[in-house]
Amino acid sequence: MSNVLSNFSSWKEFLSNRVEQAKGMGLNEDTIANLAYEIGSFLDEKVDPKNEQQRTLKELWDVGDESERKAIAGLMVKLVEKS
């Protein structure tokens, strides 16, 4: 996992693959967004940012309230779906 987190492009590719797997399992967009929020919460608490993009996301996550954090998670899902 640390290799995936060290490079933002690798992280986006990893997340994109997980989103596609979730869709393949029949999970809907809301469920996927909720899972992304849970992953974001875990990363915030347990993982130090490895690059500038992750530091920026962590700073935004830290100042956001729950609804704003859910919006960030949802936007990350949209970002990787467009990649």
Order of alpha helices (4+ residues) and beta strands (2+ residues): alpha-alpha-alpha-alpha-alpha
